[in-house]
Amino acid sequence: MRRWNGWGSEATSMSIPGNGEDFLVERVGPASPLPDVALADVLQQVPDSRLPAHPLISTDPEARVRHARGQSLPDWLAMRSGEFGRFPDGVAYPETSDQVRELMDFCLEQDIVLIPYGGGTSVAGHINPPEVDKPVLTVDMGRMNRLLELDTESQIATFGAGTPGPLVESQLRAKGYTLGHFPQSFELSTLGGWVASRSSGQQSLRYGRIEQLFAGGRVETPVGRMDIPTFPASSAGPDVREMILGSEGRMGILTEVKVRVSPLAEQENFYVIFFPSWEQARTAARQLVQGRVPLSMLRLSNAVETETQLALAGHEKLIRLLEAYLARRGADQGKCMMTLGVTGTKLQTKAVLAQARAITKAQGGINTGTLLGKKWAANRFRMPYLREALWQLGYVVDTLETATDWDNVDHLANLIENNLRTTLSPLGEAVHVFTHLSHFYSQGCSIYTTYVFRAGATYSETLEWWKQLKYSTSSLIVNNRGTISHQHGVGKDHAPYLPAEKGGLGIRAIRALCREFDPKGLMNPQTLLSDD
Ligand SMILES: Cc1cc2nc3c(=O)[nH]c(=O)nc-3n(C[C@H](O)[C@H](O)[C@H](O)COP(=O)(O)OP(=O)(O)OC[C@H]3O[C@@H](n4cnc5c(N)ncnc54)[C@H](O)[C@@H]3O)c2cc1C
């Protein structure tokens, strides 16, 4: 069963090895966990529903609790403390586009706010009930989870929009295909959510971001049904697909999603390469992508992330041996770890690997082969479970991400890290901060920073610390040529920072578009645009 107050399945957990805990104590100090509230206590707080009865709507308190929050840090703190604030008044689980239409018409008639809900993995407050006086209905798309059609000639698959990652892949794999979209939230996030929040998967280098994968589909909007046809490309004016990409539930509910799929690759391997310095590692990454070497995945950890990952990996003895070997080859203090993916036919992968080896070797890269890469691949979707393990020890973890051009990558990454590292210093609190670059483009890349601090004495103190860290760093990002989000979307948490990158006219145009689809303003208010 899915955890009601954290990430993933109750049956899965990860632990922090003993030396990993020591590592954290050294960096941020000893911690003690805050007490977790019991589900039964939260259920007592759920107020009566304000929704009129409808056969497709459940007002069961537990369903309402389970759909009240996503996975941002404030969401996490709300779920663990029991201080939810707001709950949706009901949850519906439609099975067809017609049922979605029926629910939407009901909401329009009754003046009910409607929140489309995919996997609820938002880390930016997308699906939390807004601060409005109207009743709120959450529409969980999870029952629309099937592969509806596969056109093998055009390689286009049509899915129910609520299909989560594992069901997308298993249904395609059974027919010899893959979508190749692997966000770290793969286990729970859905196709509709990916499109609506412009998601990016770990292998976007080969398969593209969701923008490249999304070919068309069906959207039920408050003013009617819209079918978006598929074209390989078109110069017929602005692209309606692009209006729906990133619409974050403000314009309608995607019920069917058509995606561009690929035949399963003959071979796939992940290699781990260490570099003596950040400068060499970053240069190699830029050269790989600007040289158009067709890798399927590339990720570059800075020195602190490399050190942290090795400390939390367990297998102390093996890691010590590895580090001694790397030190002998010149990668000691300050070493940086690169993981790269090579996917394709045997012939293709051989050529790609040779190209990648030449570029990385010229920058002092030491290739350790596929062993660590296999570990990475085996655990790639388990990492979110670490949050629970850290929480149980009294540590809080969150991430921030952006993207910027190459000329600004180091500058912005340093600003972000320094700000996170020092913001709580006046309070005597240390924050452990580390970064990786991923999702590489010839123009630039994304910067993904993780920060760990210990929980405060109370929930409100912990939330206050988070606000200081998040708000100041978000301002820094948009004031220094970074986008407020490369892949997590806008939601409610990033909405105040959107005008800095869209400009006044841009925001008015987005607002006008939302109004065109949703004149009554009932679709997911306060998400994407903050001042409704
Ligand atoms: C541990 C973790 C790791 C993550 N890793 C990544 C990552 O690697 N890459 C990445 O891109 N993101 C990542 N995310 C963020 C998140 O998973 C993505 O934003 C994802 O696209 C959300 O999908 P979802 O189905 O969970 O949508 P939800 O969270 O349910 O909703 C997100 C938004 O989409 C709207 N929406 C959902 N379904 C529909 C629909 N059918 N029609 C219209 N609107 C809809 C919602 O109203 C909401 O505004 C991560 C999150 C977590 C918690």
Ligand as a Chemical Component Dictionary entry (heavy atoms), coordinates in Angstrom:
data_LIG
# 
_chem_comp.id                   LIG 
_chem_comp.type                 NON-POLYMER 
_chem_comp.pdbx_formal_charge   0 
_chem_comp.three_letter_code    LIG 
# 
loop_
_chem_comp_atom.comp_id 
_chem_comp_atom.atom_id 
_chem_comp_atom.alt_atom_id 
_chem_comp_atom.type_symbol 
_chem_comp_atom.charge 
_chem_comp_atom.model_Cartn_x 
_chem_comp_atom.model_Cartn_y 
_chem_comp_atom.model_Cartn_z 
_chem_comp_atom.pdbx_ordinal 
LIG C1  C1  C 0 11.163 11.968 -5.427  1  
LIG C2  C2  C 0 10.759 12.784 -6.610  2  
LIG C3  C3  C 0 11.551 12.780 -7.741  3  
LIG C4  C4  C 0 11.196 13.550 -8.846  4  
LIG N1  N1  N 0 11.957 13.480 -9.970  5  
LIG C5  C5  C 0 11.589 14.152 -11.078 6  
LIG C6  C6  C 0 12.342 14.045 -12.285 7  
LIG O1  O1  O 0 13.353 13.338 -12.356 8  
LIG N2  N2  N 0 11.912 14.738 -13.371 9  
LIG C7  C7  C 0 10.784 15.488 -13.324 10 
LIG O2  O2  O 0 10.410 16.053 -14.338 11 
LIG N3  N3  N 0 10.063 15.616 -12.197 12 
LIG C8  C8  C 0 10.418 14.965 -11.083 13 
LIG N4  N4  N 0 9.672  15.078 -9.939  14 
LIG C9  C9  C 0 8.497  15.966 -9.912  15 
LIG C10 C10 C 0 7.176  15.277 -10.333 16 
LIG O3  O3  O 0 7.285  13.893 -10.249 17 
LIG C11 C11 C 0 6.812  15.688 -11.731 18 
LIG O4  O4  O 0 6.412  17.038 -11.717 19 
LIG C12 C12 C 0 5.704  14.841 -12.398 20 
LIG O5  O5  O 0 5.603  15.231 -13.735 21 
LIG C13 C13 C 0 4.366  14.967 -11.729 22 
LIG O6  O6  O 0 3.536  13.931 -12.224 23 
LIG P1  P1  P 0 2.253  13.425 -11.422 24 
LIG O7  O7  O 0 1.547  12.453 -12.272 25 
LIG O8  O8  O 0 2.638  12.973 -10.080 26 
LIG O9  O9  O 0 1.403  14.766 -11.341 27 
LIG P2  P2  P 0 0.734  15.454 -10.086 28 
LIG O10 O10 O 0 1.749  15.763 -9.063  29 
LIG O11 O11 O 0 -0.454 14.692 -9.663  30 
LIG O12 O12 O 0 0.262  16.823 -10.768 31 
LIG C14 C14 C 0 1.183  17.737 -11.275 32 
LIG C15 C15 C 0 0.417  18.813 -12.062 33 
LIG O13 O13 O 0 -0.123 18.250 -13.234 34 
LIG C16 C16 C 0 -1.543 18.386 -13.260 35 
LIG N5  N5  N 0 -2.082 17.144 -13.836 36 
LIG C17 C17 C 0 -1.844 15.881 -13.444 37 
LIG N6  N6  N 0 -2.495 15.014 -14.241 38 
LIG C18 C18 C 0 -3.167 15.773 -15.149 39 
LIG C19 C19 C 0 -4.028 15.478 -16.232 40 
LIG N7  N7  N 0 -4.338 14.210 -16.567 41 
LIG N8  N8  N 0 -4.542 16.507 -16.937 42 
LIG C20 C20 C 0 -4.237 17.781 -16.635 43 
LIG N9  N9  N 0 -3.429 18.118 -15.620 44 
LIG C21 C21 C 0 -2.902 17.129 -14.890 45 
LIG C22 C22 C 0 -1.947 18.611 -11.832 46 
LIG O14 O14 O 0 -3.151 19.343 -11.735 47 
LIG C23 C23 C 0 -0.766 19.391 -11.299 48 
LIG O15 O15 O 0 -0.885 20.751 -11.590 49 
LIG C24 C24 C 0 10.018 14.343 -8.796  50 
LIG C25 C25 C 0 9.221  14.324 -7.654  51 
LIG C26 C26 C 0 9.589  13.553 -6.570  52 
LIG C27 C27 C 0 8.712  13.546 -5.357  53 
# 
loop_
_chem_comp_bond.comp_id 
_chem_comp_bond.atom_id_1 
_chem_comp_bond.atom_id_2 
_chem_comp_bond.value_order 
_chem_comp_bond.pdbx_ordinal 
LIG C1  C2  SING 1  
LIG C2  C3  SING 2  
LIG C2  C26 DOUB 3  
LIG C3  C4  DOUB 4  
LIG C4  N1  SING 5  
LIG C4  C24 SING 6  
LIG N1  C5  DOUB 7  
LIG C5  C6  SING 8  
LIG C5  C8  SING 9  
LIG C6  O1  DOUB 10 
LIG C6  N2  SING 11 
LIG N2  C7  SING 12 
LIG C7  O2  DOUB 13 
LIG C7  N3  SING 14 
LIG N3  C8  DOUB 15 
LIG C8  N4  SING 16 
LIG N4  C9  SING 17 
LIG N4  C24 SING 18 
LIG C9  C10 SING 19 
LIG C10 O3  SING 20 
LIG C10 C11 SING 21 
LIG C11 O4  SING 22 
LIG C11 C12 SING 23 
LIG C12 O5  SING 24 
LIG C12 C13 SING 25 
LIG C13 O6  SING 26 
LIG O6  P1  SING 27 
LIG P1  O7  DOUB 28 
LIG P1  O8  SING 29 
LIG P1  O9  SING 30 
LIG O9  P2  SING 31 
LIG P2  O10 DOUB 32 
LIG P2  O11 SING 33 
LIG P2  O12 SING 34 
LIG O12 C14 SING 35 
LIG C14 C15 SING 36 
LIG C15 O13 SING 37 
LIG C15 C23 SING 38 
LIG O13 C16 SING 39 
LIG C16 N5  SING 40 
LIG C16 C22 SING 41 
LIG N5  C17 SING 42 
LIG N5  C21 SING 43 
LIG C17 N6  DOUB 44 
LIG N6  C18 SING 45 
LIG C18 C19 SING 46 
LIG C18 C21 DOUB 47 
LIG C19 N7  SING 48 
LIG C19 N8  DOUB 49 
LIG N8  C20 SING 50 
LIG C20 N9  DOUB 51 
LIG N9  C21 SING 52 
LIG C22 O14 SING 53 
LIG C22 C23 SING 54 
LIG C23 O15 SING 55 
LIG C24 C25 DOUB 56 
LIG C25 C26 SING 57 
LIG C26 C27 SING 58 
# 
